[in-house]
Amino acid sequence: MFEAKGKKKEIPQEGKETFTFLARGFEFKGTLTFEGTVRIDGSVSGEIRSSGTIILGEHAVIEGDVSAGTIVSSGKITGNVVATEKVHFLPTAVLRGDVIAFLVQMDEGVSFHGTCESEGRARKKGAEEVREAATQAPQVRVSHRGEAL
């Protein structure tokens, strides 16, 4: 139950994914870079990058680009979203920007104003190809109802 005084018990970290949580009320300006999974429920003005998963809670407000392997959002994003794996927008999500991802899922109720490029299961792009395609995306805007803006 108790260990000898002065001895440190090391918790093995190999093979375990890191998890970061930025709670409601958190405000940040600049670029956030993470490894592993991060959940954000606060405000970020700037770019967010992760090699793993980014989860944006219902109260998250992001003004900037978001890029990761997987992105799950129920918050508000004003900026482009790029994922090498999957993007999932939950019913309370609001996006004002473009989406480029291998797979895109939008639940009923999402507010989306921008363009979307997804290869589906046809061909998986590398991270550099996805970022390069974002800069060459067409400038046609379509609302979530399919109307040209």
C-alpha positions, 0 to 999 in steps of 0.5 A, a space after each residue: 500500500 505504501 512504498 518506502 520513503 525516498 523511492 519513486 515509483 515510475 509509471 511506464 509511459 511507453 505505448 501510452 498516448 498523452 491526453 491534454 485538457 484545456 478547460 472552459 475559460 482557457 484563453 490563448 493567442 498563438 500557435 498550439 502544438 500537441 502530441 497525442 490527444 487534446 480536448 479544448 473547451 476554451 478560446 484559441 486565437 491562432 493555429 492548433 496542430 496535433 499529430 494525434 486527435 483534437 477534440 473541440 468541446 461545445 464551448 470551444 471558440 477557435 479563430 485560426 486553422 486546425 490540423 491533426 490526424 483526427 478532429 472531432 468538433 462540437 464548437 465554433 471554428 473560424 478557419 480551415 480544418 485539415 485532417 490526415 484521417 477524419 473530421 467529425 462535426 457534431 450537431 452544435 458545431 459551427 465552421 466558417 472555413 474549408 475542410 480537407 480530410 480523408 473522411 468527413 462526417 457532419 451530423 444534422 444541425 452543423 452550421 458549415 460555410 466553406 468548401 469541403 474536399 474528401 477522398 473518402 476511402 478512395 485514396 489516402 493522402 499524405 500529410 504534405 499532400 493534404 496541406 498543399 491541396 489546402 492552398 490550391 483549393 477552389 474558391 467556390 463557397 457552398 453552404 451546408 444546404 448546398 447553396 452557392 454563396 
